[in-house]
């Protein structure tokens, strides 16, 4: 057999071996794209419609809040944010400001008291201690409501996040941001200028864009 004929046979054999590998690679890539498409977008947000908002403000809450940080689960803070005359109790606000502090820098900031009123409504309704996932963030993104001191990421052990979100949405008369993080297991609540905004964020736990601490805490169930 001539040398050129041997080379031709060798090249044909190599092509026959490579062809299935190329086909499999193409099939795997297509399958990966299909799975991503089925999962849907990571983030989906929308302006809350006027019809979905509460027509009249809810009556004033009790002022009671029992809460702990996910970073210090054994340090439970129990306060009432009101004085007997209905004004805000500065000592109680200071204790909550400390719970809300930036965990990366330990910096504290005065938190919007109206956010605490919303959280007191939540406590009154569910009668369960809350878990703060993230409060004030001393970060570069200064447009964040976490940076502004008017936001919190919350969960209640034993309460589905969807149920918690639905209750908080029922308090909104306008000027609130409410989001749910199904894979991370918490909801976001903030006080903001109108209009109100809603979103779903399917980011995984510990994603840097959420600022969620990486922890082995148990997730609240979602439905």
N, C-alpha and C positions, 0 to 999 in steps of 0.2 A: 504494500500500500504506500502511496506517495505521502510525503510529509504534509503537503497542502491538504490532502484528503483527511489525514489524521487531525489536523487543526480544525477543519470544518466540522468534523464529528464532535470534537471536544467543545467547540463553541455552541453547537446545537444543544448538547447536553446541559451546559451551563444555563442556557436560556430557558430550557424546560424546567430546571430546578428553581430558577429565579421567579418565573411567572406566577406560581401559586403564592409565593411570599409576598409579591407585590399586590396580588388580589386580596390576600388576607389583611394587609396593611390598609388598603383602601376600605375594606369592609369594616375594620375596627374604627377608623376615623369617622365613617358615616354613622356607625352605631353610637359613637361618643357624641356626635352632633345631635343625633336624634334624642338621646337621653337628656341633653342640655335643653333642647327645645321643649321636651315634655315637662321639665322642672319649672319652666316659666321664668319670668324676670326676678332678679334678686330683690328689687325695690319697686314698689308701686304706690303712688301717692295721688291725692286729689283734694280739692277744696271742698269742705263740708257744705252741703246745700242748706239754705235757710230753713227749709222744711224739716231738716233733721235736728235742728237746734231747739233747745228748751225755750218756751215762750216767756216764762217768768223765772227769775232766780229762785233757787231752792232756799228754804228757810235756813237761818244760821245753824251751823253744826254745833255739837256739844263743845267742841274745842279739844276733846280728848284725842291723843295720838299715842300709840304704843308702837315703837319701831326699833329696828336694829339694822346695822350695816352688814352687808354680805361679808365684808372684811373682818367684822367683829361680831359674830352671831351671838356671843354670850353677853355682850354689852347692850342690854335692852334699855331704851330710854322711854319713860312714861311721863307725859306732860299734859297740861291743859294750856292752850295758847291764849286764853282769855283771862282777864281780871274780872272780879265780880261786877264791875261797872260796864263790862263789854269791850273795854279797850284791850289791846294786845299786851300780854305779859312778857316783858322784855327778857326776864330770866329764862322762860320757856323757849323763846325764840333763839336765844344764845345757845341753849343746849342743842336745839335742832340744827342751827348753823354749824355746830361742831360735828354733828353726825353727817351733815351734807358736805363737809370739807373735801377738798381735792386730795385723793389718796396718794397721788404721785408726788405732790409737793407739800402736802399737809397745810396748804393755804386755806384759810376760811374766808367766806364772803357773806354779806347779809343777803339772805334768801327772801324772795318776794313772799310776804305773809299770806297773800291770797292763795299761793300754792299749798301752804299748810292748811288753809281752810278746806280746800278740795280734799286733801288727804284725811282731814278729820271727818269729812263726809264719808269717805271710804271706810274708815275705821268704825264709824257709827253703824254703817250698813252691814258689814261683814262680821264685826266683833271679833276680829282676829288680828294678832300683831302683824305688821307689815315688814317686808324686807326691802331696804334701799340697795339697789344694785349700783347706781351711780347718781351723784348729785352735782355739786359744783366741780367744774373742770378748769383748772388753770392752764389753758392751752393756747396754741397759736391761732386757732380758728375762733376769732373774737366775735363772729356773727352767730355763734352757737348759743342757744338758750341755756345750755348747761353753763357756758361761760358767763352769761348775763345773770345767773343766779335765779332763774325762774323755771327750772326743769328738774325732773327726776325720772329715773328708771326704777320701776317698782314691781314687786311680786308679793303674793300672799300664799304661803305654803298651804296646800290643800284646796286652793281656789283656782279653777281654770283661768288662764290669762284672758281668754275670750270673754268670760263672764265679768272679769274685772274691768276690761276695756269697755264693755257694753254699759256697765254702771257709770263709769266716769263720763262716757259720752252723753249720758242722760243728765249730767250736771251742766253741760256746756250751753251757755246763752250767747256765745260768740267770743272769740279771743282765746281759744285753746288749741294746742297741738296734741294729738293723741295718736300714738302708733303702737303696733304690736310686733313683737319679734318671736315668731313661732318656734324657730330652731334654738333660740337662746333662752327662751322661757321667761320673758318679762314684758311689761308695757312701758311706754314713755308717756309722760304727761308734762305739758309746759303751759305757762301763761304767756301770751303773745298778743301783738296788735291784731285786730281783725284783718282778714277772715280766718276762721278756724280751718284747721288742716288735719287730714287723716292719712295714715299710710300703713303699709305692711312691708316689713323688711325681713327677708329670708336669709340674712347673713348668718353664718355659723357662730357658735359661742366663741367669745374671745377675739372677734374681729377688731382690728385696730380702729376702723372707722366708727365703731360704736362706742369705743372707750370702755367696753365691759371688762372688768378684771377676769383673768383666767383663773377659774376656781372649780373645784369638784362638787359644788353645791348641787343638791337635788333640784331639778326643774319642776316648776308647777305644771300640771297637765294642761294640755290645750285641747279645745274641741271646736 
